[in-house]
Amino acid sequence: MPICDHCQLEVSEKNAVYDDINGRKQVFCCHGCDGIYRLIRSEGLEEFYAKRREWTPGPAEDQSVDVSAFSESLRPAGDQIETDVIIDGIRCASCIWLNEKILLRTRGISYAHVNYATHRAKIRWDPAQIDIKTILARIRSIGYTPKPFLPKAWEDEQKKQSHDLLLRFGTAAFFSMQLMLFSVALYAGYFQGIDERIKLLFHTISFALTTPVLFYSGWPIIRGALRGLINLTFNMDVLIAAGALSAYGYSIQQMIVNGEVYFDTAAMIITLILLGRYIEAGAKGRASETIGRLMQLSPKEARKLAVTADQTGMDNRLYVALRQMVPVSSLRAGDLVEVVPGEKIPVDGLVVSGTTETDESMLTGESKPASKTEGAEVFGGTHNLYGSIVFRVTKTGKGTVLAQIIQAVEDAQARRAPIQSVADRVVGFFVPAVLIIALLTFLGWLYQGAPMARSMMNAVSVMVIACPCALGLATPLAILIGTSNAAARGILIKGGDVIEKAASVDFVVLDKTGTITEGKPVLSEAHGIGISDEQALRLALSLEQRSEHSLAKAIVEASQGLEPFEVTNFSAVPGRGIRGMIAGKEVLIGSREFIQSENIAVNLDAAIAADQRWKIIESEKAGATVTFLYHDGDLRGVFTISDRMRQEAAEAVTLLRKGGLSVAMVTGDNLNTAEAVAKKIGIEMVKAQFSPVEKAAEIQRLEHEGRHVLMAGDGINDAPALVAATIGVAMGRATDIALECADIVIMRSDLRLVPDAVTLTKKTFSIIRQNIFWAFFYNLVVIPLAIFGILHPIVAAGAMAFSSLSVVGNSLRARLR
Amino acid sequence: MWSMFLLIILTLGAGFVGWLFFLWAVKSGQYDDIEGPKYRMLDDEEDAKEDDHEPKKDSKA
């Protein structure tokens, strides 16, 4: 079979598009790919085909670009216009190269730059020469999808914060590096002797270098500590600020009396804390950026029709007077809206004309596409699969089913309590303990008859050494390594707090449709009667490839590689079946009723062997659709089409059980289907026909019983449950709402990643705890030295170095296998 | 003794210049895309001027 030269899909000889390009005969699967190939060549960019590595572009879709969604993001830049656009479909470096080159070679575009990390393109152009529509069409024409980038206020804020953090950390790092040079000289001076004046000079330089670290870089920490003290809580900031400031004050006093200084300790504590925060912010930012890219950002627009109905004629067809794109928010009940295949239905309504199937699984959990004809109800947020329909709006805005679910999500989010990190909990005990030890040291020295000043200094030195500077790294490092290891496997973890929460999970609830199953109809069984299975499939393929029906697509997909027969006299009976002639013999494919209603004297039950008959009854009970093939005067085949289980589902459940977790299934689908699936993969607890709100309530009930629930799902209908659970996991192809609600997003469609995610988070969490132990350990061991007044800067520096190394080394273990 | 003072001034000076360079780098957006450059350097730019905000030719409107 030939392979398309652009998208590298296999093309059947019959459908292939051949084209002579520069004397070479090229093969394409469609005219779209041919066009793109010519475009890329005409721009002199055919290097692209050599450069691309891991990605093959998909076949070109012929979709117009909806410009209005981009209008908000346009802004003037001098006499030119500038915008940010997310380019979807970018997989590797050569995609970026291609997009930039194509854009830059377009007349009127003066600047085009794509950010590798965010896939965001900044484009600037001259409005006199080109408009946004042409630019977007240009991106589209090479197979990528431009999406509007609407900066959210919090994103801007986040960017400003990370900028600020980088500046503060970088400054701290530069000054600390300088400081270290003089500290090492001072340590050497301690052992080998040092000129008094040089020592004073070095102390003064150290003081000058430490001051900006503490009061510029460390300002957010000091401010946080003040806030903590006002609220009478001992958070991490209080501990760090107390340690750094006491080291700083102690050192200034020592500088005057020509003692030993701890400026390096003060500066390093701040630097390492900031490093930890920078790492943590980065790990979090990367995950949310990737998830942001997964979201569809569907245009919030609808195609509204102004119509005149022909009431005088025999038919009640609608005559379209005007088609107009309007914002969804402007739709009112009674408006007529047209939806073409592949589009989302914007609001709830009743079908006025047209026949189609819609995928409502995201809303209801029902895996079978729902067939819609005149008078049927359609719901906002569901997908129109194969026919154009016009429907009359019944509910808009807050009244739609979708809006009610979003409301439930928001309610659940508002109830969510913030969690306190382990580090903060430990610090909460540690700070008072240190203060008491310092106080006892002070009183002890006074009691022994030491002067006031000396007792005071010893007490402060306890505070200095007690502050564990590796504490700032303990959590972020483990999280960084844990999350990047997870990301490499296709598990996106939204932040450090997720890891800490996930460690407590002891109960797993899985959604059925799209999580345990594939979420779309696939051919699960093909059985030939009197002919081979393959022959039966080939006959079916010949007819079904002409049909757009979702069940037909399942058969076509399953019979790739088979050569179809020539079909004549093809016709389809919507919702029932199709017929045609192959080599002069009639072929029918369809439901039991369809075959029998065609006046064909076939006794279906007699034609099927007893064991097969059982199977059919079983699979129909389990929610599968059974299709029959009639050919040459007899029943020739039976096809079972169902929402197939993911192959690895049973293994994933076993893995979860092995990890000591209970597993349950909850679904909006009916009980028969649910139980059949659950039985196959070994789940005993099944909750079927649950509405989105009931799902969330069920999770809440479990949480109230003291369980910590992990909920995995992908639909709009799972969103409230995802928020209600301790940890919500969204599967890769999930809806925007589910992605937004989830704590963990699984990028590959592999259910085994759920147990992987649990194992990894649990492991990372235990490493965080070990890290916190090691961060405190060395400092605690040397506290007695401070109590007895024999602490030296070298001991402090040693404790710092050892605890940091232990933490870094231990963090490296935060990966799977 | 003077050589030591000189060295101290040199180190502090070098560190300070490094810090200013860092400030400039952050301010001018060098850290905004830390993934890209490693790929961009692999592109053979036969027409490097293109990135200078100047479209050169247009073979197809």
Contacts between the chains, C-beta under 8 A, distances in Angstrom:
chain1	res1	chain2	res2	distance
A	39	B	60	7.4
A	42	B	59	6.0
A	42	B	60	5.6
A	43	B	59	6.5
A	43	B	60	7.3
A	44	B	59	7.7
A	93	B	39	3.7
A	93	B	42	7.3
A	96	B	36	7.7
A	96	B	39	7.3
A	97	B	43	5.8
A	101	B	50	7.7
A	104	B	50	5.2
A	104	B	51	7.8
A	104	B	55	5.9
A	105	B	50	8.0
A	105	B	55	6.6
A	105	B	56	7.6
A	105	B	57	7.1
A	105	B	58	6.4
A	105	B	59	7.3
A	106	B	55	7.2
A	106	B	58	6.7
A	107	B	55	6.4
A	107	B	58	4.1
A	107	B	61	6.2
A	108	B	55	7.5
A	109	B	55	6.1
A	110	B	53	5.0
A	110	B	54	7.1
A	110	B	55	6.5
A	111	B	53	4.9
A	115	B	32	7.1
A	115	B	33	4.7
A	115	B	36	6.8
A	116	B	33	5.7
A	116	B	35	4.1
A	116	B	36	3.7
A	116	B	39	6.4
A	117	B	33	5.8
A	117	B	34	7.2
A	117	B	35	4.5
A	117	B	36	7.3
A	118	B	33	7.9
A	124	B	53	7.7
A	163	B	26	6.9
A	166	B	26	5.8
A	166	B	31	6.2
A	167	B	23	7.1
A	167	B	26	5.6
A	170	B	19	7.7
A	170	B	22	4.9
A	170	B	23	7.7
A	170	B	26	6.7
A	171	B	19	6.7
A	171	B	22	7.8
A	171	B	23	7.9
A	174	B	15	6.1
A	174	B	18	6.1
A	174	B	19	4.2
A	174	B	22	6.4
A	175	B	15	7.8
A	175	B	19	7.5
A	177	B	15	6.8
A	178	B	11	6.9
A	178	B	12	6.6
A	178	B	15	4.3
A	181	B	11	6.1
A	198	B	4	8.0
A	205	B	8	7.3
A	205	B	12	7.5
